[in-house]
């Protein structure tokens, strides 16, 4: 049965603003012929005009069911220059966001000791080989600001895409790093922080995905070159006692790069 649509006798309701900004119009309809809200919404979108006077179509909504196969619907028009009435994203649209404000990281080794000064009267100093705030008890290190990118994508997915199996995929991939290139980042540079989703009135899903990015690096630490560290691996330094010019102090003994996150195929996100 084809879907039939009638405009209500008291439609439309209009609001006029001084200068036109914020003006709006709302048309009301009766729809008959289906109980599938997505089919009703599609039929109403095809039925209405894309513009009304100087206003543009902003939203299509199926309000409520009046009886079997009988529904109320609305078409809302707004000022295209008013950001408050911009058309909501369509199914399949993608919105992007990012945050590059830096992060705090605790380090125990410097990139290099630029200067060291002996304090009289001894006139000698211990070579800690780049260890920061080294004492006889240990190496305290220091907190510094390092580059860190966190970015997100909001996708508008059809209802058929967000299933129990898909939710399980999101859960399994959260807290994992990419096992191959993804979004222009090399293996190991992205950490999937998870996703948030909610179903919209249009019947689709608004799902926001978030990643933290950190570059892979080849480092030189305490005289050791070519230390290979992937973005979200954890690097730490072990220290030992050493004597330099009859002074007891701490120096780096060994360097460890630890894998702390499992990898996953981010293509399984389906975006």
LOTIFI-821423 format. One record per residue (C-alpha): x, y, z; residue number from 1; residue in one letter. Coordinates in steps of 0.1 Angstrom, whole numbers, plus 5000, padded with zeros to 4 digits. Each point is the difference from the previous one (the first is absolute). Layout:
<rodos>
+------+------+------+-----+-----+
:   px :   py :   pz :   n : res :
+------+------+------+-----+-----+
:    X :    Y :    Z : NUM :   A :
...
+------+------+------+-----+-----+
</rodos>
This chain:
<rodos>
+------+------+------+-----+-----+
:   px :   py :   pz :   n : res :
+------+------+------+-----+-----+
: 5000 : 5000 : 5000 :   1 :   X :
: 5014 : 5034 : 4990 :   2 :   X :
: 5005 : 5026 : 5027 :   3 :   X :
: 4975 : 5029 : 4997 :   4 :   X :
: 5007 : 5034 : 5015 :   5 :   X :
: 4977 : 5029 : 5008 :   6 :   X :
: 5009 : 5034 : 5014 :   7 :   X :
: 4980 : 5010 : 5030 :   8 :   X :
: 4975 : 5029 : 4996 :   9 :   X :
: 5018 : 5021 : 5027 :  10 :   X :
: 5034 : 4996 : 4984 :  11 :   X :
: 5025 : 5017 : 4998 :  12 :   X :
: 5009 : 5018 : 5032 :  13 :   X :
: 5025 : 5028 : 4993 :  14 :   X :
: 5023 : 5022 : 5021 :  15 :   X :
: 5013 : 5033 : 4985 :  16 :   X :
: 5030 : 5017 : 5015 :  17 :   X :
: 5013 : 5035 : 4995 :  18 :   X :
: 5025 : 4999 : 4972 :  19 :   X :
: 4990 : 4965 : 4991 :  20 :   X :
: 5027 : 4983 : 5022 :  21 :   X :
: 4983 : 4973 : 5021 :  22 :   X :
: 4968 : 4998 : 4979 :  23 :   X :
: 4984 : 4966 : 4997 :  24 :   X :
: 4971 : 4980 : 4987 :  25 :   X :
: 4985 : 4967 : 5011 :  26 :   X :
: 4977 : 4979 : 4978 :  27 :   X :
: 4979 : 4972 : 5014 :  28 :   X :
: 4989 : 4969 : 4981 :  29 :   X :
: 4979 : 4969 : 5004 :  30 :   X :
: 5016 : 4969 : 4984 :  31 :   X :
: 4982 : 4967 : 4993 :  32 :   X :
: 5011 : 4967 : 4986 :  33 :   X :
: 5029 : 4986 : 5021 :  34 :   X :
: 5012 : 4994 : 5035 :  35 :   X :
: 5037 : 5002 : 4992 :  36 :   X :
: 5012 : 5034 : 5012 :  37 :   X :
: 5030 : 4999 : 4977 :  38 :   X :
: 4977 : 4995 : 4969 :  39 :   X :
: 4977 : 5027 : 5013 :  40 :   X :
: 5029 : 5024 : 5004 :  41 :   X :
: 5014 : 4993 : 4965 :  42 :   X :
: 4965 : 5005 : 4985 :  43 :   X :
: 4995 : 5033 : 5018 :  44 :   X :
: 5035 : 5013 : 4990 :  45 :   X :
: 4991 : 4992 : 4963 :  46 :   X :
: 4967 : 5017 : 5004 :  47 :   X :
: 5010 : 5034 : 5014 :  48 :   X :
: 5019 : 5028 : 4983 :  49 :   X :
: 5036 : 5007 : 5007 :  50 :   X :
: 4992 : 5037 : 5006 :  51 :   X :
: 4971 : 5021 : 5013 :  52 :   X :
: 5002 : 5038 : 4991 :  53 :   X :
: 5035 : 5009 : 5011 :  54 :   X :
: 5003 : 4971 : 5024 :  55 :   X :
: 5016 : 4966 : 4995 :  56 :   X :
: 4989 : 4966 : 5011 :  57 :   X :
: 5017 : 4992 : 5033 :  58 :   X :
: 4984 : 4968 : 5014 :  59 :   X :
: 4975 : 4973 : 4993 :  60 :   X :
: 4983 : 4983 : 5029 :  61 :   X :
: 4974 : 4973 : 5006 :  62 :   X :
: 4983 : 5012 : 5031 :  63 :   X :
: 4976 : 4973 : 5013 :  64 :   X :
: 4976 : 4973 : 4989 :  65 :   X :
: 4963 : 5009 : 4999 :  66 :   X :
: 4987 : 4966 : 4990 :  67 :   X :
: 5012 : 4969 : 4982 :  68 :   X :
: 5017 : 5012 : 4968 :  69 :   X :
: 4992 : 5036 : 5009 :  70 :   X :
: 5027 : 5024 : 5012 :  71 :   X :
: 5008 : 5037 : 5006 :  72 :   X :
: 5030 : 5016 : 4983 :  73 :   X :
: 5018 : 5033 : 5000 :  74 :   X :
: 5023 : 5019 : 4976 :  75 :   X :
: 5019 : 5029 : 5015 :  76 :   X :
: 5015 : 5029 : 4980 :  77 :   X :
: 5025 : 5025 : 5013 :  78 :   X :
: 5023 : 5029 : 4991 :  79 :   X :
: 5031 : 4986 : 4982 :  80 :   X :
: 5021 : 5027 : 5016 :  81 :   X :
: 4990 : 4992 : 5035 :  82 :   X :
: 5024 : 4975 : 5016 :  83 :   X :
: 4973 : 4989 : 5025 :  84 :   X :
: 4979 : 4986 : 4971 :  85 :   X :
: 5026 : 4983 : 4979 :  86 :   X :
: 4988 : 4967 : 4986 :  87 :   X :
: 5010 : 4971 : 5021 :  88 :   X :
: 5026 : 4976 : 4985 :  89 :   X :
: 4987 : 4973 : 4977 :  90 :   X :
: 5005 : 4963 : 5004 :  91 :   X :
: 5035 : 4993 : 4986 :  92 :   X :
: 5014 : 5035 : 5009 :  93 :   X :
: 5032 : 5003 : 5020 :  94 :   X :
: 5011 : 5028 : 5024 :  95 :   X :
: 5036 : 5003 : 5011 :  96 :   X :
: 5016 : 5015 : 5031 :  97 :   X :
: 5035 : 5001 : 5015 :  98 :   X :
: 5020 : 5012 : 5031 :  99 :   X :
: 5037 : 5007 : 4998 : 100 :   X :
: 5007 : 5016 : 5034 : 101 :   X :
: 5029 : 4979 : 5011 : 102 :   X :
: 5003 : 4975 : 5029 : 103 :   X :
: 5021 : 4997 : 5030 : 104 :   X :
: 5026 : 4972 : 5000 : 105 :   X :
: 5025 : 4990 : 5027 : 106 :   X :
: 5035 : 4994 : 4988 : 107 :   X :
: 5032 : 4989 : 5017 : 108 :   X :
: 5025 : 5006 : 4972 : 109 :   X :
: 5007 : 5032 : 4982 : 110 :   X :
: 5007 : 5003 : 4963 : 111 :   X :
: 5035 : 5011 : 5010 : 112 :   X :
: 5018 : 5018 : 5027 : 113 :   X :
: 5007 : 5035 : 4985 : 114 :   X :
: 5021 : 5012 : 5029 : 115 :   X :
: 5013 : 4988 : 5034 : 116 :   X :
: 5019 : 5021 : 5025 : 117 :   X :
: 5021 : 4988 : 5029 : 118 :   X :
: 4994 : 5017 : 5033 : 119 :   X :
: 5030 : 5011 : 5020 : 120 :   X :
: 5019 : 4990 : 5020 : 121 :   X :
: 5000 : 4964 : 4986 : 122 :   X :
: 5000 : 5012 : 4964 : 123 :   X :
: 4987 : 4967 : 4986 : 124 :   X :
: 4966 : 4988 : 4989 : 125 :   X :
: 4985 : 4965 : 4994 : 126 :   X :
: 4991 : 4991 : 4964 : 127 :   X :
: 4964 : 4987 : 5003 : 128 :   X :
: 4998 : 4994 : 4962 : 129 :   X :
: 4968 : 5020 : 4997 : 130 :   X :
: 4982 : 4987 : 5031 : 131 :   X :
: 4978 : 5029 : 5014 : 132 :   X :
: 4999 : 5008 : 5037 : 133 :   X :
: 5022 : 4971 : 5008 : 134 :   X :
: 5008 : 4994 : 5037 : 135 :   X :
: 5017 : 4972 : 5019 : 136 :   X :
: 4965 : 4985 : 5007 : 137 :   X :
: 4988 : 5001 : 4964 : 138 :   X :
: 4990 : 5021 : 4969 : 139 :   X :
: 4970 : 5023 : 5006 : 140 :   X :
: 4996 : 5013 : 4965 : 141 :   X :
: 4978 : 5028 : 4989 : 142 :   X :
: 4965 : 5007 : 4985 : 143 :   X :
: 5001 : 5016 : 4965 : 144 :   X :
: 4974 : 5009 : 4973 : 145 :   X :
: 5001 : 4977 : 4969 : 146 :   X :
: 4980 : 5001 : 4968 : 147 :   X :
: 4968 : 4981 : 5001 : 148 :   X :
: 4971 : 4998 : 4976 : 149 :   X :
: 4965 : 4989 : 5009 : 150 :   X :
: 4974 : 5000 : 4972 : 151 :   X :
: 4966 : 4988 : 4994 : 152 :   X :
: 4975 : 4992 : 4973 : 153 :   X :
: 4962 : 5001 : 5003 : 154 :   X :
: 4982 : 4977 : 4975 : 155 :   X :
: 4963 : 4998 : 4993 : 156 :   X :
: 4995 : 4963 : 4995 : 157 :   X :
: 4968 : 4982 : 4988 : 158 :   X :
: 4981 : 4981 : 5026 : 159 :   X :
: 5009 : 4967 : 4983 : 160 :   X :
: 5037 : 5006 : 5006 : 161 :   X :
: 4998 : 5003 : 5038 : 162 :   X :
: 4994 : 4965 : 5011 : 163 :   X :
: 5010 : 4980 : 5031 : 164 :   X :
: 5028 : 4985 : 4980 : 165 :   X :
: 5012 : 5035 : 4991 : 166 :   X :
: 4999 : 5011 : 5036 : 167 :   X :
: 5022 : 4970 : 5009 : 168 :   X :
: 5025 : 5011 : 4973 : 169 :   X :
: 5002 : 5035 : 5015 : 170 :   X :
: 5005 : 4985 : 5035 : 171 :   X :
: 5028 : 4977 : 4988 : 172 :   X :
: 5019 : 5027 : 4981 : 173 :   X :
: 4998 : 5026 : 5028 : 174 :   X :
: 5034 : 5003 : 5017 : 175 :   X :
: 5019 : 4985 : 4970 : 176 :   X :
: 5025 : 5014 : 4976 : 177 :   X :
: 4998 : 4998 : 4962 : 178 :   X :
: 5015 : 4969 : 4985 : 179 :   X :
: 5005 : 5017 : 4966 : 180 :   X :
: 4998 : 5034 : 4984 : 181 :   X :
: 4967 : 5019 : 5009 : 182 :   X :
: 4990 : 5036 : 4993 : 183 :   X :
: 5035 : 5009 : 4989 : 184 :   X :
: 5017 : 4986 : 5031 : 185 :   X :
: 5025 : 4972 : 5000 : 186 :   X :
: 4996 : 4967 : 5020 : 187 :   X :
: 5001 : 5007 : 5037 : 188 :   X :
: 4994 : 5037 : 4999 : 189 :   X :
: 4963 : 5000 : 5007 : 190 :   X :
: 4982 : 4989 : 5032 : 191 :   X :
: 4963 : 4995 : 4997 : 192 :   X :
: 4984 : 5017 : 5031 : 193 :   X :
: 4965 : 4987 : 4992 : 194 :   X :
: 4967 : 5012 : 4986 : 195 :   X :
: 4968 : 5016 : 5012 : 196 :   X :
: 4967 : 4996 : 4982 : 197 :   X :
: 4963 : 5011 : 5002 : 198 :   X :
: 4971 : 4994 : 4977 : 199 :   X :
: 4985 : 5031 : 4984 : 200 :   X :
: 4964 : 5008 : 4993 : 201 :   X :
: 5007 : 4993 : 4963 : 202 :   X :
: 5005 : 4963 : 5008 : 203 :   X :
: 5038 : 5000 : 4994 : 204 :   X :
: 5028 : 5000 : 5025 : 205 :   X :
: 5024 : 5028 : 5010 : 206 :   X :
: 5033 : 4983 : 5009 : 207 :   X :
: 5031 : 5019 : 5011 : 208 :   X :
: 5034 : 4982 : 4998 : 209 :   X :
: 5031 : 5013 : 5018 : 210 :   X :
: 5037 : 4992 : 4996 : 211 :   X :
: 5033 : 5011 : 5016 : 212 :   X :
: 5029 : 5004 : 4976 : 213 :   X :
: 5037 : 4998 : 5009 : 214 :   X :
: 5028 : 4997 : 4975 : 215 :   X :
: 5024 : 4971 : 4997 : 216 :   X :
: 5035 : 5010 : 5008 : 217 :   X :
: 5036 : 4990 : 4997 : 218 :   X :
: 5018 : 5014 : 5031 : 219 :   X :
: 5035 : 5004 : 5014 : 220 :   X :
: 5001 : 4996 : 5038 : 221 :   X :
: 5031 : 5000 : 5023 : 222 :   X :
: 5023 : 4993 : 4970 : 223 :   X :
: 4978 : 4972 : 4986 : 224 :   X :
: 4989 : 5007 : 4964 : 225 :   X :
: 4972 : 4986 : 4979 : 226 :   X :
: 4976 : 4994 : 5029 : 227 :   X :
: 4968 : 4990 : 4982 : 228 :   X :
: 4968 : 5010 : 5018 : 229 :   X :
: 4966 : 4999 : 4984 : 230 :   X :
: 4975 : 5027 : 5010 : 231 :   X :
: 4982 : 4985 : 5029 : 232 :   X :
: 5026 : 4976 : 5013 : 233 :   X :
: 5016 : 5008 : 5034 : 234 :   X :
: 5037 : 5008 : 5003 : 235 :   X :
: 5018 : 4998 : 5033 : 236 :   X :
: 5036 : 5001 : 5012 : 237 :   X :
: 5017 : 4979 : 5026 : 238 :   X :
: 5027 : 5016 : 5020 : 239 :   X :
: 5030 : 4988 : 5020 : 240 :   X :
: 5026 : 5014 : 5023 : 241 :   X :
: 5032 : 5012 : 4984 : 242 :   X :
: 5032 : 5017 : 5012 : 243 :   X :
: 5014 : 5030 : 4981 : 244 :   X :
: 5030 : 5018 : 5014 : 245 :   X :
: 4995 : 4983 : 5033 : 246 :   X :
: 4964 : 5012 : 5001 : 247 :   X :
: 4971 : 4975 : 5004 : 248 :   X :
: 4970 : 5008 : 4977 : 249 :   X :
: 4974 : 4985 : 4977 : 250 :   X :
: 5003 : 4993 : 4963 : 251 :   X :
: 4978 : 4982 : 4975 : 252 :   X :
: 5006 : 4963 : 4998 : 253 :   X :
: 4974 : 4988 : 4975 : 254 :   X :
: 4971 : 5013 : 4980 : 255 :   X :
: 4967 : 4981 : 4996 : 256 :   X :
: 4971 : 5005 : 4975 : 257 :   X :
: 4969 : 4983 : 5012 : 258 :   X :
: 4969 : 4991 : 4979 : 259 :   X :
: 4970 : 5009 : 5023 : 260 :   X :
: 4971 : 4999 : 4975 : 261 :   X :
: 4987 : 4973 : 4978 : 262 :   X :
: 4996 : 5008 : 4963 : 263 :   X :
: 4968 : 4999 : 4980 : 264 :   X :
: 4988 : 5005 : 4964 : 265 :   X :
: 4983 : 5034 : 5000 : 266 :   X :
: 4985 : 4993 : 4966 : 267 :   X :
: 4975 : 4978 : 5020 : 268 :   X :
: 4985 : 5033 : 5012 : 269 :   X :
: 4983 : 5002 : 4966 : 270 :   X :
: 5006 : 5038 : 4996 : 271 :   X :
+------+------+------+-----+-----+
</rodos>
